[in-house]
Amino acid sequence: MKLSRRRLAFASCAAALCFAGSSSVWESNTYSDFLKGRFHGVSLTRDGRLTLAPRLETAAETGEAGVWSLVAAPDGSVYFSTGHRGRVYRWKAGEKPAVLWSAPQPEVFALALDAKGALYAGSSPDGKIWKIENGKAAEFFDPGEKYIWALAAAPDGSLFAGTGQNGRVWRVSPSGQGEIWYETGQTHVTALAFDSKGRLLAGTEPNGILYRIEGKNRAFVLYDSSLPEIRSIVPAADGSIYVAAMGGAYARRQAQAASTAASQQGAGIVTTSITVSADADAAQRGIDLQPKPEQPKPAAPAIETPPPAPSVDLSAEKSALYRIHADNLVESLWSSKEENVYDLIVRGADLYFSTDSNGRIYRLSPDLKAALLVETREGETTRLAEAAGSLFAATSNQGKLYRLNGAAPQTGLYESPVHDAGNAARWGRLEWRAEIHSGKLSFRTRTGNSARPDSTWSDWSEPITDPARNAVSSPNARYIQWRVEMEPGQGPAPVLDSVALSYQPQNGRPIVRSIQVTPQWAAAQQAKPAAPAQQASVAYSITVTDSGDTGQTTSSGTPTQTVSRTGMQQLYISWQADDPDGDTLIYSLHYRGEDEREWKLLKADIRENTFLQDGEVFADGRYFFRVVASDRLANSPQAARESDLVSPPVLIDQTPPRVRILEPKRQGQEWVLEIRVEDSASPIRRAEYSINAGPWTVLEANDGITDSREESFTLRLPAEGGERSVVARGFDAAGNPGLARIVLR
């Protein structure tokens, strides 16, 4: 969905809410916008328009976990197999779906029809290949494998089987004699088909390799996919091959489910446990548009714990469709980071494929533009087949068979994703663009303050059908959702191009999160203040003469060379602030002394979040600084909001401490020097001494801790050693140094 902002003067505030000065518009007008919603009898065209979908009929409801395989017979009937009861069904027009055979194993993952109309079924786990003729099943071949994933009947009457967990392809003669035809080195052979020249194709897992098997123990790799599983292979008459690859490790999940079902079946437990695929958009799509039938309760309740989410690269593809041309050129037709593709078929010039996102079925045109044909509203549309001019779709997590027969569409319903206004909002108007030659559109909205629609949300509003009376009546809230009901008429079905919903979001208050005040020195000779991050080093005043006299020099004497601490102290004040609506903020900076009551304005209308202040305007003492942030630049005066933050107390001390060295005393073979350091603004933090310009040595306070404004220190030095220059240095809490010197002879 796209969000746009327009300037709008807003005259007043709601009783309990202060709304921002600019309105917002939630627009849905592209393919990707509409694709995030939920479809019930509605299609999404490749150019991003909603219209009624072909009529979707339920051909069979098995009440089982899912339909794993689907094959169409020349007479128009359809065979399909299920789990976890291992049944094979037959559907035929004008007849009720009937159970043709029940396997002794819980899963039938693979079906195949030969040229004579014999049906083959592969049961798992630890299963066998069965041949079903005239309603009777007989064991045809036992490969001794854990899983039978795919079957393919060859024109010469032989049967090929793709198995796991050894990744083998078996060839079974018409008489039921089998041999290993090719060892892939993979874990599972998940798909089999024959190309236009009758050569066997095999897809594998976990490396997603497509093989062309040209004879026993002879194969050529047609494609090594970046995705782990080749799910479906469909050859075309022109010699090209269409391939569906997925990253969901479907074979492994089915194997795990089959093993669980087998253990429960062995214990005499019949269950309807199903594997549920995670839907990334489920939280945004709301509740079901129609209730689902209740499932039979299992004899022994079990708590299903979803497996931990794998660590994957979210930027990588989750599934893809490829076309391998006759010259082995590989072309990527479609890919998705959100949906797994399960099966595909070719109908005319178009490619149809199914996914696990609400059981969707897409149509891909020759120009590689995908259209969402229909949503089955099931967890996964596992298989597709064409029979008697209709498209059949098999699904899980409720094992159903659907039929799209091209009949006139019925009423459809589209439900938008949930939109987050960021805060409680006042709703404006719902506007739409559509082509309506016959039929009609009816819109409704609902709102709430939880991210997923639940019982706390408002009911769907009264229908909005008149573009001139399109005010949204749902209550103010943070989240909103709309839906449209499309009804056919006598002519072309309505087509919806775009929907726009305007709203006035509540203006969120800005937040000042932190304030930092950093003293620094700026040299007087600099024309510009030092960069905030570059604090000038502190210099110390030292007078050096050739005579040792520190007094004033005369014009006739040697001039005194002075290295001084000239300059001024500056305060670098910075702060961090943000606005929940992303509004541009403007600031004002205030201060007050510790003994003052009122705030004094330092600077108003600051657009940056830093300020450099001359420290000399403050006397020594403790000060507080206050930053006020306002969003008035983005909102009307009535709706603008502000907040402030006061800094911790900041000590400003620009006066160095006074250091005195008292008259030295001679005690035996030592000089005893008493050093006193005093400061009027802040405590003394450190004292140290240097002899003859040597390294500094720390002094310990006479009372054991250096923490008051007056401190005394005692320095003992040997009496012998010649003339020595002793310098004592003390620092206050602000880091200001004071120095004193004495000469010992």
C-alpha positions in Angstrom: 0.0 0.0 0.0 1.2 3.5 -0.7 1.0 6.4 1.8 0.8 10.0 0.6 0.6 13.2 2.7 -1.2 16.4 1.8 -1.2 19.8 3.5 -4.5 20.5 5.2 -5.5 23.2 7.7 -7.4 21.6 10.5 -9.4 23.9 12.8 -10.0 22.0 15.9 -9.1 19.0 18.0 -11.3 16.1 19.1 -12.3 16.1 22.7 -9.7 13.5 23.7 -7.4 13.4 20.7 -5.1 15.9 19.0 -5.0 15.3 15.3 -2.1 16.2 13.0 -2.3 19.1 10.6 -1.8 16.9 7.5 -4.1 14.2 6.3 -3.0 10.8 5.0 -4.4 8.7 2.2 -4.1 4.9 2.1 -4.2 3.9 -1.5 -4.5 0.5 -3.2 -4.0 0.6 -6.9 -1.3 -1.8 -8.0 -0.9 -5.6 -8.3 1.3 -5.8 -5.2 -1.1 -3.6 -3.2 -4.1 -5.9 -3.8 -2.1 -9.1 -3.6 -1.7 -8.7 0.2 -5.4 -9.1 0.7 -7.7 -12.1 0.8 -9.7 -13.3 -2.2 -13.0 -15.2 -2.2 -14.4 -15.5 -5.7 -12.3 -12.6 -6.9 -9.4 -12.5 -9.3 -6.5 -10.1 -9.6 -5.5 -9.3 -13.1 -1.8 -8.9 -14.1 -2.3 -5.1 -14.4 -3.6 -4.8 -10.8 -7.4 -4.8 -11.2 -10.0 -6.8 -9.2 -12.7 -8.7 -11.0 -14.9 -11.7 -10.4 -13.1 -15.1 -10.6 -14.2 -18.2 -12.5 -16.7 -20.2 -10.5 -14.9 -22.5 -8.0 -16.8 -25.6 -7.2 -16.0 -28.2 -4.5 -15.8 -31.5 -6.4 -15.0 -33.6 -3.4 -14.5 -33.3 0.4 -12.5 -36.1 1.9 -12.2 -34.9 5.5 -8.6 -36.0 5.4 -5.3 -34.2 5.9 -4.6 -33.5 2.3 -4.6 -34.6 -1.3 -1.1 -35.6 -2.4 -1.5 -36.8 -6.0 -3.9 -36.1 -8.8 -4.1 -37.7 -12.3 -6.7 -37.2 -15.0 -8.0 -40.2 -17.2 -8.8 -39.9 -20.9 -12.5 -40.5 -20.1 -12.6 -37.2 -18.0 -12.5 -38.9 -14.6 -10.0 -37.8 -12.0 -8.1 -40.0 -9.6 -6.6 -38.6 -6.4 -4.9 -39.9 -3.3 -4.8 -38.7 0.3 -3.2 -38.9 3.7 -3.2 -39.9 6.6 -5.6 -42.8 5.7 -3.9 -43.8 2.5 -7.0 -43.7 0.3 -7.4 -43.5 -3.5 -10.5 -41.7 -4.8 -12.2 -41.5 -8.2 -14.2 -38.5 -9.3 -16.4 -38.6 -12.4 -18.9 -36.1 -13.7 -22.4 -36.9 -12.6 -21.2 -39.3 -9.9 -20.3 -38.9 -6.3 -16.6 -39.2 -5.4 -15.9 -42.7 -4.3 -13.1 -44.4 -2.4 -11.5 -46.7 -5.0 -9.0 -48.3 -2.7 -7.5 -48.0 0.8 -3.8 -48.7 1.2 -2.3 -50.6 4.2 0.0 -47.6 4.7 -1.2 -44.1 5.8 0.1 -42.1 2.8 -0.3 -42.5 -0.9 2.0 -39.8 -2.3 2.1 -41.0 -6.0 -0.3 -42.0 -8.7 0.2 -42.9 -12.4 -2.0 -44.1 -15.3 -0.6 -46.2 -18.1 -1.7 -46.3 -21.7 -4.1 -49.2 -21.0 -5.9 -47.4 -18.2 -4.3 -49.2 -15.3 -3.8 -47.1 -12.2 -0.6 -47.4 -10.1 -0.3 -46.1 -6.5 2.8 -45.8 -4.3 2.1 -46.1 -0.6 4.4 -44.9 2.2 6.2 -45.2 4.5 7.9 -48.6 4.0 5.4 -49.0 1.2 4.9 -50.7 -2.1 3.7 -50.1 -5.6 0.2 -51.3 -6.2 -1.7 -51.9 -9.5 -5.4 -51.1 -9.5 -7.6 -52.5 -12.3 -11.3 -53.0 -12.4 -11.6 -51.8 -8.9 -9.2 -54.3 -7.5 -5.7 -53.6 -6.1 -2.8 -56.0 -6.1 0.8 -55.6 -5.1 2.9 -54.9 -8.2 6.4 -54.2 -6.8 8.1 -53.8 -3.5 11.3 -51.6 -3.9 12.2 -51.9 -0.3 12.3 -48.1 0.0 11.0 -45.8 2.8 9.0 -43.5 0.6 7.6 -43.6 -2.9 7.3 -40.0 -4.1 6.6 -40.1 -7.8 5.5 -42.6 -10.4 5.6 -42.3 -14.2 4.3 -44.8 -16.8 6.5 -45.1 -19.9 5.1 -45.7 -23.4 6.6 -49.2 -23.5 4.5 -50.3 -20.5 7.3 -50.1 -17.9 6.8 -48.0 -14.8 9.4 -45.7 -13.2 9.4 -44.8 -9.5 11.2 -42.0 -7.6 12.0 -43.0 -4.0 13.5 -41.8 -0.8 15.5 -41.9 1.5 18.2 -43.2 -0.9 17.4 -41.0 -3.9 16.9 -43.8 -6.4 14.9 -44.2 -9.6 13.5 -47.7 -10.1 12.3 -49.2 -13.4 9.6 -51.9 -13.1 8.8 -54.0 -16.2 5.1 -54.7 -17.2 5.5 -58.1 -15.4 6.4 -56.5 -12.1 10.2 -57.1 -12.2 12.1 -54.1 -10.8 15.7 -52.8 -11.0 17.5 -49.7 -9.8 17.7 -47.5 -12.9 19.7 -44.6 -11.6 21.3 -43.6 -8.2 21.1 -39.8 -7.9 23.1 -39.5 -4.8 20.3 -37.2 -3.4 18.0 -38.0 -0.5 14.7 -38.0 -2.4 13.5 -38.2 -6.0 10.5 -36.0 -5.8 9.2 -35.7 -9.4 9.3 -37.7 -12.6 8.2 -37.0 -16.2 9.0 -37.8 -19.8 10.2 -35.1 -22.2 9.0 -34.8 -25.8 11.5 -37.4 -27.0 10.5 -40.0 -24.3 13.5 -39.4 -22.1 13.0 -39.7 -18.3 13.3 -36.5 -16.2 13.8 -36.7 -12.5 13.8 -33.9 -9.9 15.5 -34.3 -6.5 15.9 -32.9 -3.0 17.8 -31.5 -1.1 20.0 -30.0 -3.8 17.3 -29.2 -6.3 18.9 -31.0 -9.3 17.0 -31.9 -12.4 18.3 -35.0 -14.2 17.7 -36.3 -17.7 18.1 -40.1 -17.5 19.1 -41.4 -20.9 19.6 -45.0 -19.9 20.5 -47.3 -17.0 23.1 -45.5 -14.9 23.4 -42.8 -17.5 22.2 -39.3 -16.7 22.8 -35.6 -17.6 22.1 -32.7 -15.2 19.8 -30.3 -17.0 19.7 -27.8 -14.2 21.1 -27.3 -10.7 18.7 -25.0 -8.9 19.6 -22.7 -6.0 16.4 -24.0 -4.3 16.5 -27.3 -2.5 13.6 -29.2 -4.1 12.3 -29.8 -7.6 8.6 -30.1 -7.0 7.0 -30.5 -10.4 8.1 -31.2 -14.0 5.9 -30.5 -17.1 7.3 -31.1 -20.6 6.0 -29.0 -23.5 5.4 -30.1 -27.1 8.1 -27.7 -28.4 10.8 -29.6 -26.5 11.1 -27.2 -23.6 10.5 -28.2 -20.0 8.7 -26.3 -17.2 10.0 -26.8 -13.7 8.7 -25.7 -10.3 11.3 -25.5 -7.5 10.7 -24.7 -3.9 12.6 -24.0 -0.7 10.1 -25.4 1.8 11.6 -28.9 2.0 8.1 -30.3 1.3 9.4 -33.8 0.9 11.0 -33.8 4.3 7.9 -32.4 6.0 5.7 -35.0 4.3 8.1 -37.7 5.4 7.9 -36.6 9.0 4.1 -36.4 8.8 4.0 -39.9 7.2 6.2 -41.4 10.0 4.0 -39.9 12.6 0.8 -41.1 10.9 2.3 -44.6 10.6 3.1 -44.8 14.3 -0.4 -43.7 15.2 -1.9 -46.1 12.8 0.1 -48.9 14.3 -1.2 -48.0 17.7 -4.8 -48.1 16.4 -5.2 -44.3 16.5 -7.1 -42.5 13.8 -6.3 -38.8 13.8 -6.9 -35.8 11.6 -3.7 -34.0 12.5 -2.5 -31.8 9.7 0.7 -29.9 9.0 0.0 -26.1 8.8 2.2 -23.9 6.7 3.1 -20.6 8.2 1.5 -17.7 6.3 3.5 -14.5 6.5 0.5 -12.4 5.7 -2.0 -14.1 8.1 -1.7 -11.5 10.7 -2.6 -8.8 8.2 -5.5 -10.6 6.6 -8.1 -10.8 9.3 -10.5 -13.6 10.0 -12.1 -16.0 7.6 -14.9 -14.8 5.4 -16.9 -17.9 6.0 -16.7 -20.6 8.7 -14.8 -23.8 8.0 -16.5 -27.1 8.7 -15.6 -28.7 12.0 -12.9 -31.4 11.9 -13.5 -34.8 13.6 -11.9 -34.9 17.0 -9.0 -37.3 17.3 -9.3 -40.3 19.5 -6.2 -39.3 21.4 -5.6 -35.5 21.7 -2.1 -34.3 20.8 -0.5 -31.0 21.0 1.3 -30.0 17.9 4.4 -27.9 18.4 5.5 -26.0 15.3 9.2 -26.6 14.4 11.6 -23.8 15.1 12.0 -21.4 12.3 15.1 -22.1 10.3 17.8 -19.4 9.9 17.3 -18.3 6.3 18.3 -15.4 4.2 15.0 -13.4 3.9 16.2 -11.8 0.7 16.5 -15.2 -1.0 13.8 -16.7 -3.2 11.4 -19.1 -1.6 10.2 -20.7 -4.8 10.6 -20.2 -8.6 9.3 -21.4 -12.0 11.8 -22.1 -14.7 11.7 -22.9 -18.4 14.4 -25.1 -19.8 14.5 -24.6 -23.6 15.3 -27.4 -26.0 18.9 -26.1 -26.3 19.2 -26.3 -22.4 19.0 -22.6 -21.9 17.3 -21.9 -18.5 14.9 -19.0 -18.2 13.4 -17.8 -14.9 9.7 -17.2 -15.3 8.5 -16.3 -11.9 9.8 -16.3 -8.3 8.6 -15.4 -4.8 10.1 -14.7 -1.4 6.8 -15.2 0.3 5.0 -18.2 -1.4 6.0 -21.8 -2.1 4.9 -23.1 -5.6 3.6 -26.6 -5.5 2.5 -27.6 -9.0 2.0 -26.3 -12.5 0.3 -27.3 -15.8 0.3 -25.8 -19.3 -3.0 -24.8 -20.8 -2.8 -23.3 -24.3 -0.3 -20.5 -24.2 -0.6 -19.9 -20.5 1.0 -21.6 -17.5 -1.0 -22.3 -14.4 0.6 -22.8 -11.0 -0.5 -23.2 -7.4 1.0 -22.0 -4.1 0.7 -22.3 -0.3 -0.6 -18.8 0.2 -4.3 -19.5 1.0 -4.2 -22.1 -1.7 -3.8 -19.7 -4.6 -3.8 -20.5 -8.3 -2.1 -18.2 -10.7 -2.1 -17.8 -14.4 1.2 -16.8 -16.1 0.9 -15.4 -19.6 3.6 -15.6 -22.3 4.8 -12.1 -21.5 5.5 -13.4 -17.9 2.9 -11.4 -16.2 1.2 -13.3 -13.4 -2.5 -12.9 -12.6 -4.1 -14.3 -9.4 -6.9 -16.5 -10.9 -8.5 -17.8 -7.7 -7.9 -18.4 -4.0 -9.2 -21.8 -2.7 -8.8 -20.5 0.9 -7.0 -23.7 1.9 -3.6 -24.0 3.4 -2.0 -25.3 0.2 -3.1 -26.1 -3.3 -0.9 -29.2 -3.8 -1.7 -30.5 -7.2 -3.3 -29.3 -10.5 -4.7 -31.3 -13.4 -6.9 -30.7 -16.5 -9.8 -33.0 -17.3 -12.9 -32.7 -19.5 -12.1 -29.0 -20.2 -12.0 -28.1 -16.5 -9.1 -27.3 -14.2 -8.9 -29.4 -11.1 -7.1 -28.4 -7.9 -6.3 -30.6 -4.9 -5.7 -29.0 -1.5 -4.5 -29.5 2.1 -4.9 -28.9 5.0 -8.4 -30.1 4.3 -8.3 -32.7 1.6 -10.5 -31.3 -1.0 -10.8 -31.4 -4.8 -11.9 -28.2 -6.5 -13.1 -27.6 -10.0 -12.9 -24.5 -12.2 -15.2 -25.2 -15.1 -15.5 -21.7 -16.6 -19.1 -21.2 -15.5 -20.5 -17.7 -15.0 -19.0 -16.1 -11.9 -20.9 -15.7 -8.7 -20.7 -13.0 -6.1 -17.1 -12.4 -5.0 -15.6 -10.8 -1.9 -12.2 -9.2 -1.5 -10.8 -8.3 1.9 -8.0 -5.8 2.1 -5.0 -6.2 4.4 -5.0 -4.3 7.7 -3.7 -0.8 7.5 -1.8 0.8 10.5 -2.5 4.5 10.8 0.3 4.7 13.4 -2.0 6.0 16.1 -5.7 6.5 16.7 -7.1 8.2 13.6 -10.2 9.9 12.4 -11.5 8.4 9.2 -12.5 10.4 6.2 -13.9 9.2 2.9 -13.6 6.0 0.9 -13.1 6.6 -2.8 -12.7 4.2 -5.7 -12.3 4.0 -9.4 -14.1 1.1 -11.3 -15.6 0.1 -14.5 -19.2 -1.0 -13.9 -21.2 -1.8 -16.9 -23.4 -4.2 -15.0 -23.5 -5.5 -11.5 -22.5 -3.4 -8.5 -19.8 -2.9 -5.8 -20.5 -2.6 -2.1 -17.8 -1.5 0.4 -17.7 -2.0 4.2 -15.0 -1.0 6.8 -14.1 -2.1 10.3 -11.6 -0.8 12.8 -9.8 -1.8 16.0 -6.7 -1.2 18.1 -5.2 -4.7 17.8 -3.0 -5.6 14.9 -5.1 -8.6 14.0 -8.8 -8.3 13.7 -10.6 -10.1 16.6 -13.6 -9.8 18.8 -12.5 -6.4 20.0 -12.8 -4.8 16.6 -15.9 -3.0 15.4 -18.5 -4.8 13.3 -18.4 -4.3 9.6 -20.0 -1.0 8.7 -23.1 -0.4 6.7 -22.5 -0.8 3.0 -21.1 2.1 1.0 -22.4 2.0 -2.5 -22.8 5.6 -3.5 -19.6 7.4 -4.4 -21.3 10.7 -3.4 -22.0 9.3 0.1 -18.8 7.6 1.0 -17.9 8.8 4.5 -16.4 6.0 6.7 -18.6 5.5 9.7 -16.3 3.1 11.6 -15.1 4.4 15.0 -11.7 6.1 15.4 -8.9 3.6 16.0 -5.4 2.8 15.0 -6.1 0.0 12.5 -8.6 -0.2 9.6 -9.7 -2.7 7.0 -12.0 -2.5 4.1 -13.7 -5.1 1.9 -15.7 -5.0 -1.3 -18.5 -7.3 -2.4 -18.7 -7.7 -6.2 -22.0 -8.7 -7.7 -22.3 -9.8 -11.4 -25.0 -8.4 -13.7 -26.3 -9.3 -17.1 -23.3 -7.9 -18.8 -19.5 -7.8 -18.1 -18.6 -8.1 -14.4 -17.5 -5.0 -12.5 -13.7 -4.2 -12.5 -12.2 -2.3 -9.6 -9.1 -0.3 -10.4 -8.2 1.5 -7.1 -9.4 2.3 -3.6 -8.3 5.3 -1.5 -9.2 5.9 2.1 -8.4 9.3 3.7 -7.8 9.7 7.4 -6.5 12.2 9.9 -4.0 10.5 12.2 -3.6 11.6 15.8 -0.5 13.8 16.1 2.0 12.0 18.3 4.0 13.9 20.8 7.7 14.3 20.0 10.2 12.9 22.5 13.5 14.4 23.7 15.5 11.4 24.7 18.8 12.8 26.0 20.9 16.0 26.5 24.6 16.2 26.8 26.7 19.3 27.7 30.4 19.1 27.0 32.8 21.9 28.0 35.7 22.6 25.6 38.3 25.3 25.0 38.6 27.3 21.8 41.8 29.1 21.0 41.3 32.9 20.8 43.2 33.1 17.5 40.8 30.8 15.7 38.4 32.6 13.5 35.9 29.8 13.8 34.9 27.7 16.8 36.5 24.2 17.0 34.5 21.3 15.6 32.3 19.8 18.4 34.2 16.5 18.3 37.6 18.2 18.4 38.3 19.6 21.9 41.3 21.9 22.0 44.1 20.7 24.2 44.7 22.7 27.5 47.8 24.8 27.7 49.4 26.0 30.9 51.0 29.4 31.6 54.7 29.1 32.2 57.0 32.1 32.3 60.6 31.4 31.4 63.5 33.9 31.8 67.3 33.7 31.7 67.5 35.2 35.2 64.8 33.3 37.0 62.9 36.6 37.5 59.2 36.3 36.7 58.5 40.0 36.9 57.8 42.5 34.1 60.5 42.9 31.5 61.7 46.2 30.1 62.2 47.2 26.6 65.9 46.9 27.0 65.8 43.5 28.6 65.3 40.0 27.2 61.6 39.6 26.3 59.6 37.1 28.2 58.3 34.1 26.1 54.8 33.1 27.3 52.9 29.9 26.5 49.4 30.8 27.8 46.0 29.3 28.2 44.4 32.1 26.3 41.0 31.6 24.8 37.6 31.0 26.0 35.6 28.0 27.3 32.7 26.9 25.1 29.8 24.6 25.9 28.9 22.1 23.3 25.2 21.2 23.9 23.7 18.3 21.9 20.5 16.3 22.3 18.6 13.4 20.7 14.9 13.7 19.8 12.4 12.0 17.5 8.8 12.2 16.4 6.5 9.1 16.1 5.0 10.6 13.0 8.3 11.4 11.4 7.5 15.2 11.5 10.3 17.7 11.2 11.2 19.1 14.7 12.3 22.5 15.8 13.9 23.3 19.1 14.4 26.0 21.7 17.1 25.9 24.4 16.8 27.3 27.9 18.9 27.4 31.0 18.8 28.3 34.7 21.2 28.4 37.6 20.8 26.0 40.5 19.7 28.9 42.7 17.3 30.3 40.1 13.6 29.6 39.6 12.8 30.8 36.0 14.2 29.4 32.7 16.1 31.9 30.5 16.0 31.4 26.7 19.4 30.8 25.1 18.2 30.2 21.6 14.9 29.7 19.8 14.0 28.1 16.5 17.0 25.7 16.3 16.7 23.3 13.4 19.7 21.2 14.3 20.2 19.2 17.4 23.4 20.9 18.5 24.3 24.3 19.9 27.7 25.9 20.7 27.5 28.5 23.6 30.2 30.9 24.8 31.0 29.7 28.4 32.2 33.0 29.6 28.6 34.3 29.9 28.2 31.9 32.9 29.8 32.4 36.3 31.1 29.4 38.1 28.3 27.3 39.4 25.8 24.5 38.7 23.4 25.0 35.8 20.5 23.1 34.2 19.7 23.1 30.5 16.3 22.5 29.0 15.5 21.5 25.4 11.9 22.0 24.1 11.0 20.0 20.9 8.0 21.0 18.8 6.4 19.6 15.6 4.7 22.9 14.7 6.5 23.0 11.3 4.4 19.9 10.2 1.1 20.7 11.9 -1.3 23.5 12.4 -1.0 25.7 15.5 -3.9 24.0 17.1 -2.6 20.5 16.5 1.1 21.0 17.1 2.6 19.3 20.2 5.8 19.7 22.1 7.8 18.0 24.8 10.9 18.9 26.8 13.8 17.4 28.8 16.0 18.9 31.5 19.6 17.9 31.7 21.3 16.7 34.9 23.1 19.5 36.7 26.1 20.8 34.8 29.1 22.2 36.7 30.7 25.3 35.1 34.0 26.1 36.7 36.4 28.3 34.7 38.6 29.4 37.6 41.7 27.2 38.3 42.4 26.3 41.9 45.0 28.2 44.0 48.1 26.2 44.7 50.4 27.3 47.5 53.7 25.7 48.7 54.4 26.8 52.3 57.9 27.5 53.5 59.8 24.2 53.4 61.0 22.7 56.7 64.1 20.7 57.3 63.6 17.6 59.3 66.8 15.6 59.6 67.9 14.5 56.1 64.6 15.6 54.5 62.8 18.6 53.2 59.1 18.6 54.2 56.9 20.6 51.9 53.2 21.3 52.8 51.1 22.0 49.7 47.7 23.5 49.9 45.1 23.5 47.1 41.9 25.5 47.3 39.0 26.2 44.8 35.9 28.3 45.3 33.6 26.5 42.9 34.3 22.7 42.9 36.1 20.0 44.9 39.8 19.2 44.3 40.2 16.0 42.5 43.9 15.4 42.0 47.3 16.8 43.0 50.8 15.9 41.7 54.3 17.2 41.6 57.3 17.3 39.2 61.0 17.7 40.0 63.2 19.4 37.5 60.6 19.1 34.7 60.5 15.4 35.3 57.4 13.1 35.2 54.4 13.9 37.3 53.9 12.0 40.5 50.5 11.8 42.3 50.2 13.2 45.8 48.0 11.6 48.4 45.8 14.0 50.5 46.7 14.3 54.2 43.1 13.1 55.1 43.3 10.1 52.8 40.9 11.3 50.1 40.9 14.1 47.6 37.3 15.3 47.7 36.9 18.8 49.2 37.4 22.4 48.1 40.4 22.7 50.4 43.0 20.0 50.5 46.5 19.7 52.0 49.3 17.4 50.8 52.7 16.7 52.3 55.8 16.1 50.1 59.0 14.7 51.6 62.3 15.0 49.6 65.9 14.1 50.4 67.8 17.1 51.7 70.8 16.3 49.5 70.6 16.4 45.8 71.6 19.9 44.8 69.3 22.7 43.6 65.9 21.4 42.6 62.9 23.1 41.0 59.7 21.6 42.5 56.4 22.3 40.7 53.0 21.3 42.3 49.9 21.0 40.3 46.2 20.6 41.4 43.1 20.0 39.5 39.5 20.9 40.4 36.4 18.9 39.4 36.1 20.8 36.1 39.7 19.9 35.2 41.1 23.3 35.7 44.8 23.2 36.7 46.6 25.5 39.2 50.4 25.5 39.7 53.0 26.6 42.1 56.8 26.4 42.1 59.6 26.5 44.7 63.3 26.1 44.4 65.1 23.9 46.9 68.8 24.6 47.5 
